[in-house]
Amino acid sequence: MLTLMMFPKAFGLYSASPFCVKAAYLMQLAGQPWRRQDLNDPRQMPHRKLPVLRTPERLVPDSEGIRAWLEAQGADFDRGLSDAQRAHACALVHMAEDHLYPFLVLDRWENDAVWPVIRETFFADIPRLLRKPVTNRIRAQVLRGLDFQGAARFSDVERRDRVERSLEALTALLWQKPFLFGEYPTTADLSVAPMLAAMRATPVATPLQRRIAGDRVLSDYIDRMDATLPLT
């Protein structure tokens, strides 16, 4: 049986990582028997991150790598889409994973009101006396990465403006249909919905959390994904 290694559940989500939720959705749609294995420390994994799929032959890292492996076994997650729609779906995946994700991480890791909850949730395995100094170093490393990437350099107003344009684009696609390309989820939904769900589930009511939670179109979309592809 295939084993999907992922970060544990948190904040009411199937996994704290939207990429792990995406991978679980891929497994559900592929129709292959699989089981989950929770890990807190991915340093021994390929690329030192999760999710990772254990197959009989090898470890397959990264949600997109898992998608490619499943497609090589015959899965088609964009069945019925035209070439142009598949290209559009690819762009939406990158919008969610390369543009929206850094702002989600900033909302979790930079905000001093949220960080203590993140620390106690993600790093509970570290002995309490060591937890603050160890996690402060990890936090600083994450924020340096986001500064290098660029998202951390924006002001709060600039961040909200950049996120808002993407949310408005998603709303324009969703307000007349249940999923981004019609009646059924496709690869774009498998990336976009978990990212929005993670933003909504931030354990402190930040402006970004309230923006998603207060948007009926986006919140209904998140709930619809949960109902259509239930993960247990």
HELIX and SHEET records of a PDB file:
HELIX    1   1 PRO A   18  ALA A   30  1                                  13    
HELIX    2   2 PRO A   46  ARG A   48  5                                   3    
HELIX    3   3 SER A   63  ALA A   72  1                                  10    
HELIX    4   4 ASP A   83  HIS A   94  1                                  12    
HELIX    5   5 MET A   95  LEU A  100  3                                   6    
HELIX    6   6 TYR A  101  TRP A  109  1                                   9    
HELIX    7   7 TRP A  115  PHE A  122  1                                   8    
HELIX    8   8 ARG A  128  GLN A  149  1                                  22    
HELIX    9   9 ALA A  151  ARG A  153  5                                   3    
HELIX   10  10 ASP A  156  LEU A  174  1                                  19    
HELIX   11  11 THR A  187  ARG A  200  1                                  14    
HELIX   12  12 PRO A  207  ALA A  213  1                                   7    
HELIX   13  13 ARG A  216  THR A  228  1                                  13    
SHEET    1   A 4 TRP A  34  ASP A  38  0                                        
SHEET    2   A 4 LEU A   2  MET A   6  1                                        
SHEET    3   A 4 VAL A  52  ARG A  54 -1                                        
SHEET    4   A 4 LEU A  59  PRO A  61 -1                                        
END                                                                             
